């Protein structure tokens, strides 16, 4: 996720005009006015469009409203999740009475010069940077991260982006040196900012077109909830990027800020429920791994805050025993020192008739007392968050 300095850079306003762009190709699909263009002396290609004759959200059908909602949605997603989750999208002032652009024809494309209808509430379009892969070697190993899809699925549901189609989800790749990292970004979507009206159970289903969320993902959800709470000020400030655009009363600056405030308040109210759901998922066995994958248990533990890890690890002790010594070391590093010692004692009790890897771990803490018995530990005294009850 991005830091505060990157957030400030992202929120800087550098408004572009339609006259800054030159048409290069026709827009590939859709009925809305637009083209693929570039800016002189700048790298990168952009989709330039306006919402005239476009789709409507639940909130509004006013063109400038739609421009603000779509640009704000992309900005919020990038602020919360990071720059790889949405394309750079910003408003574009329509400063031309006529414009020459490419349109599709039966044989290819042609340039046409058109008169642009512009009104008080329809004098803005937007430009969205086309996501492209960095130059890379195709024989490199491809790495993907389902947690990124969990995050995108969740945030789409939270923001109230409902009309998600497959063409709105763009895969792009970044060369990380020894491997390629696959990312998925959402484009061309506007949020209604109505997540505060949705129950936690509804939110926890996510957007199934992107990725179905399940209890093993609740730790990721908890991190995103806390992230949104932490950057509430920056989310509010993002709305100010568009306050110069004339919109209907449905999308006024104060209205959008209030919706975001209601969303953050709703998330705060949902936190205790989410904590309870995580605890119930542990007790019900919903966080048990179905099959062994090397270091899969470590990845599961990393998803959750430290206070849940001992319980989750103990419920997956059979998977832990399948790991080699090096992997077990990595897993145990995810616990506190006290919890590590307690887990090793519990593991030894289960395997008292045979040597276990936990014995060697225990000896790391008691190298000069190898002949002594493990300390007598209170197995339920693991703070008041309910950890002891699984034992």
C-alpha positions in Angstrom: 0.0 0.0 0.0 1.1 3.6 -0.6 2.4 5.9 2.1 1.3 9.4 3.0 3.9 11.1 0.8 2.7 9.1 -2.2 -0.9 10.0 -1.2 -0.1 13.7 -1.3 1.5 13.3 -4.8 -1.5 11.5 -6.1 -3.9 14.3 -4.8 -2.0 17.1 -6.7 -4.3 18.6 -9.3 -3.0 19.2 -12.8 -6.1 19.6 -14.9 -5.9 18.7 -18.6 -7.9 20.0 -21.5 -9.3 18.2 -24.5 -7.0 20.4 -26.7 -4.0 18.8 -24.9 -4.8 15.5 -26.6 -4.3 14.2 -30.1 -6.3 11.3 -31.5 -4.3 8.2 -32.4 -6.8 5.4 -32.7 -10.5 4.9 -32.5 -12.1 3.8 -29.2 -12.4 0.0 -29.5 -16.0 -0.4 -28.2 -18.9 1.2 -26.5 -21.4 3.8 -27.6 -19.9 6.8 -25.8 -17.9 9.5 -27.5 -14.2 8.9 -27.2 -10.9 8.0 -28.8 -7.4 6.6 -27.9 -5.1 9.6 -27.7 -1.8 10.9 -26.5 -0.3 14.1 -25.1 2.5 15.8 -27.0 5.9 15.1 -25.5 4.5 12.6 -22.9 4.7 8.9 -22.9 1.7 6.6 -22.6 -1.6 6.3 -24.3 -5.0 7.3 -22.9 -8.6 6.5 -23.3 -10.4 9.9 -23.7 -14.1 9.9 -23.4 -17.2 11.7 -22.2 -20.3 10.3 -20.6 -22.8 11.8 -23.1 -25.1 8.9 -24.0 -23.4 6.7 -21.4 -24.6 4.5 -18.6 -26.3 5.8 -15.4 -25.4 4.9 -11.9 -28.0 4.4 -9.1 -27.1 7.9 -7.9 -27.3 10.1 -11.1 -27.5 10.4 -14.8 -25.9 13.9 -15.1 -22.8 13.8 -17.3 -20.5 15.8 -15.0 -21.7 13.8 -12.0 -20.7 10.7 -13.8 -17.3 12.1 -14.6 -16.7 13.0 -11.0 -17.9 9.7 -9.6 -15.7 7.7 -12.0 -12.6 9.7 -11.4 -13.2 9.7 -7.6 -13.7 6.0 -7.6 -10.4 5.3 -9.3 -8.6 7.7 -6.9 -10.2 6.1 -3.8 -9.2 2.7 -4.9 -5.6 3.7 -5.6 -5.4 5.5 -2.2 -6.8 2.5 -0.3 -5.2 -0.4 -2.1 -2.3 1.0 -4.2 -1.6 2.2 -7.7 -1.8 -1.2 -9.4 -5.5 -1.6 -8.6 -6.9 1.2 -10.9 -5.8 3.2 -13.9 -4.8 6.8 -13.5 -8.1 8.6 -14.2 -8.7 12.3 -14.2 -11.3 14.9 -15.4 -10.8 16.6 -18.7 -12.2 20.1 -19.5 -13.9 20.2 -22.9 -12.4 23.5 -24.2 -13.0 22.9 -27.9 -16.1 23.7 -29.9 -15.0 21.1 -32.5 -12.6 18.2 -32.3 -11.0 15.8 -34.8 -10.8 12.2 -33.7 -10.6 8.7 -35.1 -13.8 6.6 -35.5 -14.2 3.0 -36.5 -15.3 2.1 -40.0 -15.9 -1.1 -41.8 -12.3 -1.1 -43.2 -10.5 0.3 -40.2 -10.7 3.9 -39.1 -11.0 7.4 -40.3 -10.6 10.9 -39.0 -13.7 13.0 -38.5 -14.2 16.5 -37.2 -17.2 16.9 -35.0 -19.0 19.7 -33.1 -19.1 19.1 -29.4 -22.3 19.8 -27.5 -21.3 21.4 -24.2 -23.5 22.6 -21.3 -23.1 23.7 -17.7 -23.4 20.1 -16.5 -21.7 18.5 -19.5 -18.5 20.4 -20.0 -16.1 17.7 -18.7 -14.9 14.3 -20.0 -12.1 12.2 -18.6 -8.9 10.6 -19.6 -7.7 7.2 -18.3 -4.2 5.9 -18.8 -4.1 2.6 -20.7 -2.4 0.0 -18.6 0.4 -1.8 -20.3 2.9 -4.3 -19.2 6.5 -3.3 -18.5 8.9 -4.8 -21.0 9.7 -8.3 -19.8 11.0 -11.7 -20.7 8.2 -14.1 -21.4 10.1 -17.0 -20.0 10.1 -15.7 -16.5 8.0 -17.2 -13.8 4.6 -15.6 -13.4 3.4 -14.9 -9.8 -0.1 -13.9 -8.9 -1.6 -13.1 -5.5 -5.2 -14.0 -4.7 -5.1 -11.5 -1.8 -5.1 -8.7 -4.4 -8.3 -10.1 -5.8 -9.8 -10.3 -2.3 -8.9 -6.6 -1.8 -10.4 -5.5 -5.1 -13.5 -7.6 -4.6 -14.0 -6.1 -1.1 -13.4 -2.4 -2.1 -15.7 -2.7 -5.1 -18.5 -3.8 -2.8 -17.7 -1.2 -0.1 -17.8 1.7 -2.6 -20.9 0.5 -4.3 -19.6 -0.2 -7.7 -22.3 -2.6 -9.0 -22.0 -2.8 -12.8 -18.8 -4.8 -13.0 -18.2 -6.6 -16.3 -15.3 -8.7 -17.3 -14.0 -6.0 -19.7 -13.7 -3.7 -16.7 -11.0 -6.0 -15.1 -7.7 -5.5 -16.8 -4.7 -7.8 -16.1 -1.3 -6.2 -16.3 2.1 -7.3 -15.3 5.2 -5.9 -13.6 8.7 -7.2 -14.0 10.1 -7.8 -10.6 13.5 -9.0 -11.8 13.4 -12.8 -11.3 9.7 -13.1 -11.9 6.6 -11.3 -13.3 3.9 -10.1 -10.9 0.4 -10.2 -12.2 -2.0 -7.5 -11.1 -5.7 -6.8 -11.8 -7.1 -3.3 -12.1 -10.6 -2.1 -12.5 -11.4 0.6 -15.1 -14.4 2.4 -16.4 -16.6 2.1 -13.3 -18.3 4.7 -11.1 -19.2 4.1 -7.5 -22.5 5.1 -5.9 -20.7 5.4 -2.5 -23.6 3.5 -0.8 -21.6 0.9 1.1 -22.8 2.4 4.5 -26.2 0.9 3.6 -24.8 -2.6 3.3 -24.7 -5.2 6.1 -21.4 -6.7 7.1 -22.6 -10.1 5.8 -23.3 -8.6 2.4 -19.9 -6.8 2.3 -18.1 -10.0 3.2 -19.5 -11.7 0.1 -17.5 -9.2 -2.0 -18.0 -9.0 -5.7 -18.2 -12.6 -6.9 -17.3 -11.6 -10.5 -13.9 -10.5 -9.2 -13.4 -13.0 -6.4 -15.6 -14.7 -3.8 -14.5 -13.8 -0.2 -14.4 -16.6 2.4 -13.5 -16.8 6.1 -9.8 -17.5 5.3 -9.8 -14.0 3.8 -11.3 -12.2 6.8 -7.8 -11.2 8.0 -7.3 -9.3 4.7 -10.7 -7.7 5.1 -9.8 -6.6 8.6 -6.6 -4.9 7.3 -8.5 -3.0 4.6 -11.1 -1.9 7.2 -8.3 -0.5 9.4 -6.6 1.1 6.3 -9.8 3.0 5.4 -10.2 4.2 8.9 -6.6 5.3 9.1 -6.7 7.4 5.9 -10.2 8.9 6.3 -8.7 12.4 6.1 -7.0 11.7 2.7 -10.2 10.1 1.4 -12.1 13.3 2.2 -9.4 15.4 0.7 -9.6 13.4 -2.5 -13.2 14.7 -3.1 -11.8 18.3 -3.2 -10.0 17.4 -6.4 -13.3 17.7 -8.3 -15.0 20.6 -6.4 -14.4 23.0 -9.4 -16.6 20.9 -11.7 -20.3 21.9 -11.8 -22.4 19.0 -10.7 -26.0 18.4 -9.6 -27.0 18.5 -5.9 -26.7 14.7 -5.9 -22.9 14.9 -6.2 -22.0 18.1 -4.5 -18.7 18.2 -2.6 -20.4 18.1 0.8 -22.7 15.2 -0.2 -19.9 13.0 -1.4 -17.8 13.8 1.7 -20.8 12.9 3.9 -21.2 9.6 2.1 -17.5 8.7 2.7 -17.8 9.7 6.3 -20.9 7.5 6.7 -18.9 4.6 5.1 -16.0 5.0 7.5 -18.4 5.2 10.5 -20.1 2.1 9.3 -16.8 0.3 9.0 -15.9 1.3 12.5 -19.2 -0.1 13.7 -18.6 -3.4 11.8 -15.1 -4.0 13.3 -16.4 -5.8 16.5 -18.7 -7.9 14.4 -15.8 -8.8 12.1 -13.6 -9.7 15.1 -16.4 -12.0 16.4 -16.7 -13.6 12.9 -13.0 -14.3 12.8 -13.1 -15.9 16.3 -16.1 -18.0 15.3 -14.4 -19.1 12.1 -11.4 -20.3 14.1 -13.6 -22.3 16.5 -15.8 -23.8 13.7 -12.7 -25.0 11.8 -13.3 -22.6 8.9 -9.6 -21.6 8.9 -8.3 -25.1 8.6 -6.4 -25.6 5.4 -7.9 -28.3 3.2 -4.6 -29.5 1.7 -0.9 -29.0 2.2 0.9 -26.4 0.1 4.5 -25.5 0.9 4.4 -22.4 3.3 0.7 -22.1 2.7 0.2 -22.1 6.4 2.6 -19.2 6.8 0.7 -17.2 4.2 -2.5 -17.9 6.0 -1.1 -16.7 9.3 0.3 -13.5 7.7 -3.2 -12.6 6.6 -4.3 -12.2 10.2 -3.3 -10.0 13.1 -0.8 -11.4 15.5 -3.4 -12.0 18.2 -5.2 -14.7 16.1 -2.1 -16.6 14.9 -1.6 -19.1 17.7 -5.2 -20.3 17.5 -5.0 -20.6 13.7 -1.7 -22.4 13.9 -2.9 -24.9 16.5 -6.0 -25.7 14.4 -3.7 -26.5 11.5 -1.1 -28.5 13.5 -1.4 -31.4 11.1 -0.4 -29.1 8.2 2.5 -27.7 10.3 3.9 -31.1 10.9 4.1 -31.7 7.1 6.5 -28.7 6.7 10.2 -29.2 6.7 12.3 -27.8 9.5 13.1 -24.6 7.6 9.5 -23.9 6.8 8.5 -24.6 10.5 11.1 -22.1 11.6 9.5 -19.4 9.3 6.0 -20.2 10.6 7.1 -20.0 14.2 8.7 -16.6 13.6 5.2 -15.3 13.0 4.3 -15.9 16.7 5.4 -13.9 19.7 8.2 -15.5 21.8 5.7 -16.6 24.5 3.2 -18.0 22.0 6.0 -19.8 20.3 7.1 -21.5 23.5 3.5 -22.4 24.3 2.9 -23.9 20.9 6.0 -26.0 21.1 4.9 -27.3 24.5 1.5 -28.2 23.1 3.1 -29.9 20.1 5.4 -31.9 22.4 2.5 -33.1 24.5 0.8 -34.4 21.3 4.0 -36.2 20.3 5.4 -37.2 23.7 6.0 -40.7 22.4 8.2 -39.6 19.6 10.7 -36.8 18.9 9.3 -33.7 17.2 10.6 -30.6 15.6 9.1 -28.6 18.4 11.5 -30.2 20.9 14.4 -28.7 19.0 12.7 -25.3 19.0 12.1 -25.6 22.7 15.8 -26.3 23.3 16.6 -23.0 21.5 15.0 -21.2 24.5 16.5 -23.6 27.1 19.9 -24.6 25.7 21.4 -25.0 29.2 18.5 -26.9 30.7 18.0 -29.8 28.4 17.3 -32.2 31.2 14.6 -30.2 32.8 10.9 -30.5 32.0 9.2 -27.8 30.0 7.8 -25.1 32.2 4.3 -25.4 33.6 2.3 -23.0 31.4 -1.2 -21.8 31.9 -2.7 -22.7 28.6 -5.7 -20.4 29.0 -3.7 -17.4 30.1 -3.3 -16.0 26.6 -4.9 -12.6 27.1 -8.6 -11.9 27.2 -9.2 -12.2 23.5 -10.4 -15.8 23.8 -7.3 -17.5 22.5 -7.2 -20.0 25.4 -10.6 -21.5 24.7 -9.4 -23.7 21.8 -7.1 -25.6 24.2 
